[in-house]
Amino acid sequence: MVEITLAANGELTAIQQLVSPAVYLDHWALRAVSQDATLGGRLTRALETRGGTLVLSWANIAEFPDLDEQAARQAEEFIDRQLPRLFFLRFNPFDVIRSENTLIAGGPPVPPHADLELLRLVVCLRPSGVQPITCIGMLAEVSGRREESTERMRAVFVDWLSSFREEYHEDNEFRALVDQFLRRQVAPRGTSIVLSEVMAGLMRDRSAPITANDALDFFHTIVPVAYCDFVLLDGRWRDQVDRLRVRLRRLRLDFPLATALSGAGAVERLIATLEGS
């Protein structure tokens, strides 16, 4: 939830809070609710009725520059209608985990999962009406600042994970370390758990090629699953989350994990769940 206040000097000050039920939509799901007025309207009303939050990150809006201008505009208009029920989430799990560790060690009480840069970007956009902030123009701003780094990140991810996969299958000590990681974890949030288990699953499965698209799916999964209530993902990544939930249950470990949905009808199931609660 974004709250705007006016400082004494006339400047806008923005803070945000993650309010349940918190919903994160993968890129395909965000497109679906943006382009279908019925689905989009129902989700908007359900979140408003429940007092929930639509969660956004750089990862689930970074692919819009590849689409036509109309699709981007529809997405911006849908996101704009959610104000102030938005939360901007940091997409990089390694950054989030470092911030979590700093907080645990007694550091300043800064939310480790909050993307203040993306929030600042939105606050600086100029609304055309009387509302204090807008999301219209956000996609163009994000793509303009991140397009080059996105392509570089995708290439680095493929090389990085491919190297880890080879090491996992060739180095017995490394494989044992990966496979035992879950049993040693004690933390208030499950970000490191989700990260290690998803990475381990990708390393174990030699049959699935590692592609550039996996980079964004990876970032769609880790932090949203650790911090949100509902996450819509591609099926391969939902399976990873389901397997992790089974492992946690067997080990009697309790971490908050989002309910992951995917496949045909996933958006409808999400909305029906919110409407029926």
C-alpha positions as CSV (number, residue, x, y, z in Angstrom):
1,M,0.0,0.0,0.0
2,V,1.5,3.3,-1.1
3,E,0.9,6.3,1.2
4,I,1.7,9.9,0.0
5,T,2.2,12.8,2.3
6,L,3.1,16.4,1.6
7,A,6.1,17.7,3.4
8,A,6.3,21.3,4.7
9,N,8.5,22.3,1.8
10,G,5.8,21.1,-0.7
11,E,7.6,17.9,-1.7
12,L,5.8,14.6,-1.9
13,T,7.0,11.8,0.5
14,A,6.0,8.2,-0.3
15,I,6.1,5.1,1.9
16,Q,4.8,1.6,1.1
17,Q,3.6,-1.4,3.1
18,L,3.0,-4.9,2.0
19,V,-0.6,-5.7,3.0
20,S,-2.2,-9.1,2.8
21,P,-3.5,-10.6,0.6
22,A,-0.4,-9.7,-1.5
23,V,-0.7,-10.9,-5.1
24,Y,2.2,-11.1,-7.6
25,L,1.5,-11.7,-11.3
26,D,4.1,-13.1,-13.6
27,H,4.4,-11.2,-16.9
28,W,1.9,-13.4,-18.7
29,A,-0.7,-13.0,-15.9
30,L,-0.2,-9.3,-15.8
31,R,-0.9,-9.2,-19.5
32,A,-4.0,-11.3,-19.1
33,V,-5.7,-9.1,-16.5
34,S,-4.6,-6.0,-18.4
35,Q,-6.1,-7.0,-21.7
36,D,-9.3,-8.7,-20.4
37,A,-11.5,-6.0,-18.9
38,T,-13.7,-8.5,-17.1
39,L,-10.7,-10.3,-15.4
40,G,-9.0,-7.1,-14.6
41,G,-12.1,-5.5,-13.1
42,R,-12.8,-8.5,-11.0
43,L,-9.2,-8.6,-9.6
44,T,-9.3,-4.9,-8.9
45,R,-12.6,-5.2,-7.0
46,A,-11.4,-8.3,-5.1
47,L,-8.2,-6.6,-3.9
48,E,-10.2,-3.5,-3.0
49,T,-12.7,-5.5,-1.0
50,R,-10.1,-7.5,0.8
51,G,-7.8,-4.5,1.3
52,G,-5.0,-6.4,-0.4
53,T,-2.0,-5.4,-2.5
54,L,-0.9,-5.9,-6.1
55,V,2.8,-6.5,-5.9
56,L,5.1,-5.4,-8.8
57,S,8.8,-5.8,-9.5
58,W,11.1,-4.9,-12.3
59,A,11.0,-8.5,-13.4
60,N,7.3,-8.7,-14.2
61,I,7.3,-5.4,-16.2
62,A,10.7,-5.7,-17.9
63,E,9.3,-7.7,-20.9
64,F,6.7,-5.1,-22.0
65,P,9.1,-3.3,-24.3
66,D,9.0,-6.4,-26.5
67,L,5.2,-5.9,-27.0
68,D,3.3,-3.3,-28.9
69,E,2.5,0.1,-27.5
70,Q,-1.2,-0.8,-26.9
71,A,-0.3,-3.7,-24.7
72,A,2.0,-1.6,-22.6
73,R,-0.6,1.1,-22.3
74,Q,-3.2,-1.4,-21.1
75,A,-0.8,-2.7,-18.5
76,E,-0.1,0.8,-17.2
77,E,-3.8,1.7,-17.0
78,F,-4.5,-1.5,-15.1
79,I,-1.6,-0.9,-12.7
80,D,-2.7,2.7,-12.3
81,R,-6.2,1.6,-11.2
82,Q,-4.7,-0.3,-8.3
83,L,-3.3,2.8,-6.7
84,P,-2.8,3.1,-3.8
85,R,-2.9,-0.7,-3.4
86,L,0.5,-1.3,-4.8
87,F,3.8,-2.6,-3.4
88,F,7.1,-2.4,-5.3
89,L,9.2,-5.5,-4.5
90,R,12.9,-6.0,-4.9
91,F,13.5,-8.7,-7.6
92,N,17.1,-9.8,-6.8
93,P,17.1,-12.4,-4.0
94,F,20.8,-12.0,-3.3
95,D,20.2,-8.3,-2.5
96,V,17.2,-9.2,-0.3
97,I,19.0,-11.9,1.6
98,R,21.9,-9.5,2.3
99,S,19.5,-6.9,3.6
100,E,17.7,-9.6,5.7
101,N,21.0,-10.6,7.3
102,T,21.8,-6.9,8.0
103,L,18.4,-6.5,9.7
104,I,18.9,-9.6,11.7
105,A,22.3,-8.4,12.9
106,G,20.8,-5.3,14.3
107,G,21.0,-3.0,11.3
108,P,18.5,-0.1,10.5
109,P,14.9,-1.2,10.2
110,V,14.7,-0.9,6.5
111,P,12.3,-3.4,4.8
112,P,14.7,-5.8,3.0
113,H,12.1,-6.6,0.3
114,A,11.0,-3.1,-0.7
115,D,12.2,-1.7,-4.0
116,L,12.6,2.0,-3.1
117,E,14.1,2.8,-6.5
118,L,11.0,1.7,-8.4
119,L,8.8,3.5,-5.9
120,R,10.8,6.7,-6.4
121,L,10.5,6.3,-10.1
122,V,6.7,6.2,-9.9
123,V,6.5,9.1,-7.5
124,C,8.5,11.2,-10.0
125,L,6.1,10.5,-12.9
126,R,3.9,13.5,-13.7
127,P,0.1,12.7,-13.4
128,S,-2.2,14.3,-16.0
129,G,-5.0,14.8,-13.5
130,V,-5.4,15.8,-9.9
131,Q,-4.2,12.5,-8.3
132,P,-0.8,12.8,-6.5
133,I,0.9,10.0,-8.4
134,T,0.4,7.9,-11.5
135,C,1.8,4.7,-13.0
136,I,1.1,5.9,-16.6
137,G,4.6,6.1,-18.2
138,M,6.2,3.7,-15.8
139,L,6.9,0.9,-18.3
140,A,8.7,3.3,-20.7
141,E,10.8,4.6,-17.8
142,V,11.7,1.1,-16.5
143,S,12.6,-0.2,-20.0
144,G,14.7,2.9,-20.7
145,R,16.7,2.5,-17.6
146,R,17.0,-1.3,-17.5
147,E,16.9,-2.7,-21.1
148,E,20.7,-3.1,-21.5
149,S,21.2,-4.5,-18.0
150,T,18.3,-7.0,-18.6
151,E,20.1,-8.5,-21.6
152,R,23.4,-8.7,-19.8
153,M,21.7,-10.2,-16.7
154,R,20.1,-12.9,-18.8
155,A,23.4,-13.9,-20.4
156,V,25.2,-14.0,-17.1
157,F,22.4,-16.1,-15.5
158,V,22.7,-18.8,-18.2
159,D,26.5,-19.0,-17.8
160,W,26.3,-18.9,-14.0
161,L,23.7,-21.6,-13.6
162,S,25.2,-23.8,-16.3
163,S,28.5,-23.7,-14.4
164,F,26.8,-24.6,-11.1
165,R,24.9,-27.5,-12.7
166,E,28.2,-29.0,-14.0
167,E,29.8,-28.6,-10.6
168,Y,26.8,-30.2,-8.9
169,H,27.1,-33.4,-11.0
170,E,30.9,-33.6,-10.9
171,D,31.8,-32.6,-7.4
172,N,30.4,-34.9,-4.6
173,E,31.2,-32.4,-1.8
174,F,29.4,-29.6,-3.5
175,R,26.4,-31.8,-4.3
176,A,26.2,-32.9,-0.6
177,L,26.4,-29.3,0.5
178,V,23.6,-28.3,-1.8
179,D,21.4,-31.2,-0.8
180,Q,21.8,-30.6,2.9
181,F,21.3,-26.9,2.9
182,L,17.7,-26.9,3.9
183,R,18.2,-28.7,7.1
184,R,20.6,-26.1,8.5
185,Q,18.4,-23.0,8.0
186,V,17.0,-20.9,10.8
187,A,15.7,-17.5,9.6
188,P,12.5,-15.5,10.0
189,R,11.9,-15.4,6.3
190,G,12.3,-18.2,3.7
191,T,14.1,-16.2,1.0
192,S,17.3,-18.1,1.3
193,I,15.4,-21.4,1.5
194,V,13.4,-20.7,-1.7
195,L,16.6,-19.6,-3.4
196,S,18.7,-22.6,-2.5
197,E,15.9,-25.1,-3.3
198,V,15.0,-23.6,-6.6
199,M,18.7,-23.5,-7.6
200,A,19.2,-27.1,-6.4
201,G,16.3,-28.2,-8.5
202,L,17.7,-26.5,-11.6
203,M,21.1,-28.0,-11.0
204,R,19.8,-31.6,-10.5
205,D,17.7,-31.6,-13.7
206,R,20.1,-32.0,-16.6
207,S,17.3,-32.7,-19.1
208,A,15.9,-29.2,-19.0
209,P,18.0,-26.6,-21.0
210,I,18.9,-23.4,-19.3
211,T,17.7,-20.4,-21.4
212,A,17.7,-16.7,-21.2
213,N,14.0,-16.7,-20.3
214,D,14.8,-18.7,-17.2
215,A,16.5,-15.6,-15.8
216,L,13.3,-13.6,-15.5
217,D,11.3,-16.6,-14.4
218,F,13.9,-17.1,-11.6
219,F,13.4,-13.6,-10.4
220,H,9.7,-13.9,-10.7
221,T,9.8,-16.8,-8.3
222,I,12.2,-16.3,-5.4
223,V,11.3,-13.1,-3.6
224,P,7.6,-13.1,-4.5
225,V,7.2,-16.7,-3.1
226,A,9.0,-15.7,0.1
227,Y,7.0,-12.5,0.7
228,C,3.6,-12.7,-1.1
229,D,0.4,-14.7,-0.4
230,F,-0.3,-15.6,-4.1
231,V,2.1,-15.9,-7.0
232,L,1.2,-16.7,-10.6
233,L,4.1,-18.5,-12.3
234,D,4.9,-20.7,-15.3
235,G,4.2,-24.4,-14.6
236,R,7.9,-25.4,-14.3
237,W,8.5,-22.9,-11.5
238,R,5.2,-23.6,-9.7
239,D,6.4,-27.3,-9.5
240,Q,9.6,-26.1,-7.8
241,V,7.5,-24.3,-5.2
242,D,5.2,-27.3,-4.6
243,R,8.2,-29.6,-4.1
244,L,9.7,-27.2,-1.6
245,R,6.5,-27.1,0.3
246,V,6.5,-30.9,0.5
247,R,10.1,-30.9,1.8
248,L,9.3,-28.3,4.4
249,R,6.4,-30.4,5.7
250,R,8.6,-33.5,5.9
251,L,11.2,-31.7,7.9
252,R,8.6,-29.9,10.1
253,L,9.9,-26.5,9.1
254,D,7.5,-23.6,9.0
255,F,8.2,-20.7,6.6
256,P,5.6,-18.5,5.0
257,L,5.4,-19.4,1.3
258,A,3.0,-18.0,-1.3
259,T,0.4,-20.2,-2.9
260,A,1.7,-20.7,-6.5
261,L,-0.7,-21.0,-9.4
262,S,-0.1,-21.7,-13.1
263,G,-1.7,-22.9,-16.3
264,A,-5.0,-22.3,-18.0
265,G,-7.5,-20.8,-15.6
266,A,-4.9,-19.8,-13.0
267,V,-6.0,-16.1,-13.1
268,E,-9.7,-17.2,-12.7
269,R,-8.8,-19.5,-9.8
270,L,-6.9,-16.7,-8.1
271,I,-9.7,-14.2,-8.4
272,A,-12.3,-16.8,-7.3
273,T,-10.2,-17.5,-4.2
274,L,-10.0,-13.8,-3.3
275,E,-13.7,-13.3,-4.0
276,G,-14.7,-16.2,-1.9
277,S,-12.6,-15.5,1.2
